[in-house]
Amino acid sequence: MRFAGRTYLVTELSEGGLRFATAGNTLQVSEEVYGQIRFHDNSVELISGVIQRLVRGEAIVVLTQGVTLQRAMAEQRHLSKKYPGYRGDLA
C-alpha cells in the first residue's frame, strides 16, 4: 500500500478494513489514510479510511473506500494457490 509518499506492507485485507505494518513511522489513531494498493497482478485500487488502532507495529484501518469483495476473494485465491498449506491464525 502506498500513501503519504511511503510504501507499507499490507498484512490483512477485507472489503471493510485492512492492517498494515507501520515500518517504524509515526502514525496516529484517527489519522486519515488515502492511498492505493497494488495487487499481485499489478492492478491498483484506491483506498481511504481512518486508523482505528495501533498495535505492535501495525495500524488497523476501517475503510470508507475499499476494495470489492470480488477483489479480496481473488487475492485470497491467489495466496491459497501460492501457499497451499498455510492457514494463518486458523490453524
CYANA upper distance limits for C-alpha pairs under 8 A (distance plus 0.5 A):
  1 MET  CA      7 THR  CA      6.13
  1 MET  CA      8 TYR  CA      5.61
  1 MET  CA      9 LEU  CA      6.71
  1 MET  CA     10 VAL  CA      6.79
  1 MET  CA     35 GLY  CA      7.37
  1 MET  CA     36 GLN  CA      6.07
  1 MET  CA     37 ILE  CA      4.84
  1 MET  CA     38 ARG  CA      7.00
  2 ARG  CA      6 ARG  CA      6.06
  2 ARG  CA      7 THR  CA      4.86
  2 ARG  CA      8 TYR  CA      6.59
  2 ARG  CA     35 GLY  CA      5.90
  2 ARG  CA     36 GLN  CA      5.90
  2 ARG  CA     37 ILE  CA      6.97
  3 PHE  CA      7 THR  CA      7.12
  3 PHE  CA     33 VAL  CA      7.52
  3 PHE  CA     34 TYR  CA      6.43
  3 PHE  CA     35 GLY  CA      4.84
  3 PHE  CA     36 GLN  CA      7.28
  4 ALA  CA     34 TYR  CA      8.19
  4 ALA  CA     35 GLY  CA      7.97
  8 TYR  CA     20 PHE  CA      6.93
  8 TYR  CA     21 ALA  CA      6.67
  8 TYR  CA     22 THR  CA      7.16
  8 TYR  CA     23 ALA  CA      7.59
  9 LEU  CA     20 PHE  CA      6.01
  9 LEU  CA     21 ALA  CA      6.01
  9 LEU  CA     22 THR  CA      8.49
 10 VAL  CA     18 LEU  CA      7.62
 10 VAL  CA     19 ARG  CA      6.40
 10 VAL  CA     20 PHE  CA      4.69
 10 VAL  CA     21 ALA  CA      7.02
 11 THR  CA     18 LEU  CA      8.12
 11 THR  CA     19 ARG  CA      6.08
 11 THR  CA     20 PHE  CA      5.77
 11 THR  CA     21 ALA  CA      7.46
 12 GLU  CA     18 LEU  CA      5.88
 12 GLU  CA     19 ARG  CA      5.51
 12 GLU  CA     20 PHE  CA      7.49
 13 LEU  CA     17 GLY  CA      6.60
 13 LEU  CA     18 LEU  CA      4.88
 13 LEU  CA     19 ARG  CA      7.06
 13 LEU  CA     72 ALA  CA      7.49
 14 SER  CA     18 LEU  CA      6.66
 14 SER  CA     67 VAL  CA      7.78
 14 SER  CA     69 LEU  CA      7.77
 14 SER  CA     72 ALA  CA      6.42
 15 GLU  CA     63 LEU  CA      8.29
 15 GLU  CA     66 GLY  CA      6.06
 15 GLU  CA     67 VAL  CA      5.51
 15 GLU  CA     68 THR  CA      5.97
 15 GLU  CA     69 LEU  CA      5.94
 15 GLU  CA     72 ALA  CA      7.04
 16 GLY  CA     62 VAL  CA      6.69
 16 GLY  CA     63 LEU  CA      5.81
 16 GLY  CA     64 THR  CA      8.02
 16 GLY  CA     66 GLY  CA      6.74
 16 GLY  CA     67 VAL  CA      8.24
 17 GLY  CA     60 ILE  CA      7.94
 17 GLY  CA     61 VAL  CA      5.98
 17 GLY  CA     62 VAL  CA      5.01
 17 GLY  CA     63 LEU  CA      5.42
 17 GLY  CA     66 GLY  CA      7.72
 18 LEU  CA     60 ILE  CA      6.48
 18 LEU  CA     61 VAL  CA      5.83
 18 LEU  CA     62 VAL  CA      7.31
 18 LEU  CA     63 LEU  CA      7.89
 19 ARG  CA     58 GLU  CA      7.02
 19 ARG  CA     59 ALA  CA      6.06
 19 ARG  CA     60 ILE  CA      5.03
 19 ARG  CA     61 VAL  CA      6.69
 20 PHE  CA     58 GLU  CA      5.89
 20 PHE  CA     59 ALA  CA      5.97
 20 PHE  CA     60 ILE  CA      7.33
 21 ALA  CA     57 GLY  CA      6.40
 21 ALA  CA     58 GLU  CA      4.88
 21 ALA  CA     59 ALA  CA      6.98
 22 THR  CA     26 THR  CA      8.21
 22 THR  CA     27 LEU  CA      8.14
 22 THR  CA     57 GLY  CA      6.04
 22 THR  CA     58 GLU  CA      5.72
 22 THR  CA     59 ALA  CA      6.83
 23 ALA  CA     57 GLY  CA      7.46
 24 GLY  CA     57 GLY  CA      7.46
 27 LEU  CA     31 GLU  CA      7.62
 28 GLN  CA     51 ILE  CA      7.67
 28 GLN  CA     54 LEU  CA      8.24
 29 VAL  CA     50 VAL  CA      8.28
 29 VAL  CA     51 ILE  CA      5.67
 29 VAL  CA     52 GLN  CA      6.01
 29 VAL  CA     53 ARG  CA      6.29
 29 VAL  CA     54 LEU  CA      7.31
 30 SER  CA     50 VAL  CA      6.07
 30 SER  CA     51 ILE  CA      5.61
 30 SER  CA     52 GLN  CA      6.50
 31 GLU  CA     50 VAL  CA      6.16
 31 GLU  CA     51 ILE  CA      5.98
 32 GLU  CA     48 SER  CA      7.86
 32 GLU  CA     49 GLY  CA      6.30
 32 GLU  CA     50 VAL  CA      5.01
 32 GLU  CA     51 ILE  CA      6.97
 33 VAL  CA     47 ILE  CA      8.39
 33 VAL  CA     48 SER  CA      5.84
 33 VAL  CA     49 GLY  CA      5.71
 33 VAL  CA     50 VAL  CA      6.26
 33 VAL  CA     51 ILE  CA      7.62
 34 TYR  CA     46 LEU  CA      8.18
 34 TYR  CA     47 ILE  CA      6.42
 34 TYR  CA     48 SER  CA      4.86
 34 TYR  CA     49 GLY  CA      7.21
 35 GLY  CA     46 LEU  CA      6.32
 35 GLY  CA     47 ILE  CA      5.98
 35 GLY  CA     48 SER  CA      6.88
 36 GLN  CA     44 VAL  CA      6.89
 36 GLN  CA     45 GLU  CA      6.00
 36 GLN  CA     46 LEU  CA      4.82
 36 GLN  CA     47 ILE  CA      6.11
 37 ILE  CA     44 VAL  CA      5.98
 37 ILE  CA     45 GLU  CA      5.93
 37 ILE  CA     46 LEU  CA      6.98
 37 ILE  CA     47 ILE  CA      7.78
 38 ARG  CA     42 ASN  CA      6.20
 38 ARG  CA     43 SER  CA      6.21
 38 ARG  CA     44 VAL  CA      4.98
 38 ARG  CA     45 GLU  CA      7.29
 39 PHE  CA     43 SER  CA      5.99
 39 PHE  CA     44 VAL  CA      6.84
 39 PHE  CA     75 GLU  CA      8.05
 40 HIS  CA     75 GLU  CA      8.18
 45 GLU  CA     66 GLY  CA      8.47
 45 GLU  CA     67 VAL  CA      7.23
 46 LEU  CA     65 GLN  CA      7.98
 46 LEU  CA     66 GLY  CA      7.63
 46 LEU  CA     67 VAL  CA      8.29
 47 ILE  CA     63 LEU  CA      7.52
 47 ILE  CA     64 THR  CA      8.14
 47 ILE  CA     65 GLN  CA      5.58
 47 ILE  CA     66 GLY  CA      5.41
 47 ILE  CA     67 VAL  CA      7.61
 48 SER  CA     63 LEU  CA      6.19
 48 SER  CA     64 THR  CA      6.17
 48 SER  CA     65 GLN  CA      5.52
 48 SER  CA     66 GLY  CA      7.18
 49 GLY  CA     61 VAL  CA      6.63
 49 GLY  CA     62 VAL  CA      5.97
 49 GLY  CA     63 LEU  CA      4.50
 49 GLY  CA     64 THR  CA      5.37
 49 GLY  CA     65 GLN  CA      7.11
 50 VAL  CA     61 VAL  CA      5.89
 50 VAL  CA     62 VAL  CA      6.08
 50 VAL  CA     63 LEU  CA      7.07
 50 VAL  CA     64 THR  CA      8.26
 51 ILE  CA     59 ALA  CA      6.91
 51 ILE  CA     60 ILE  CA      6.23
 51 ILE  CA     61 VAL  CA      4.84
 51 ILE  CA     62 VAL  CA      7.03
 52 GLN  CA     59 ALA  CA      8.07
 52 GLN  CA     60 ILE  CA      6.22
 52 GLN  CA     61 VAL  CA      6.06
 52 GLN  CA     62 VAL  CA      7.08
 53 ARG  CA     59 ALA  CA      6.38
 53 ARG  CA     60 ILE  CA      5.71
 53 ARG  CA     61 VAL  CA      7.82
 54 LEU  CA     58 GLU  CA      6.18
 54 LEU  CA     59 ALA  CA      5.06
 54 LEU  CA     60 ILE  CA      6.81
 55 VAL  CA     59 ALA  CA      6.90
 55 VAL  CA     60 ILE  CA      8.30
 67 VAL  CA     71 ARG  CA      6.70
 67 VAL  CA     72 ALA  CA      7.16
 68 THR  CA     72 ALA  CA      6.86
 69 LEU  CA     73 MET  CA      6.57
 70 GLN  CA     74 ALA  CA      6.57
 71 ARG  CA     75 GLU  CA      6.79
 72 ALA  CA     76 GLN  CA      6.75
 73 MET  CA     77 ARG  CA      6.66
 74 ALA  CA     78 HIS  CA      6.77
 75 GLU  CA     79 LEU  CA      6.71
 76 GLN  CA     80 SER  CA      6.58
 77 ARG  CA     81 LYS  CA      6.76
 78 HIS  CA     82 LYS  CA      6.69
 79 LEU  CA     83 TYR  CA      6.35
 79 LEU  CA     84 PRO  CA      8.32
 80 SER  CA     84 PRO  CA      5.60
 80 SER  CA     85 GLY  CA      8.35
 80 SER  CA     86 TYR  CA      7.91
 87 ARG  CA     91 ALA  CA      6.21
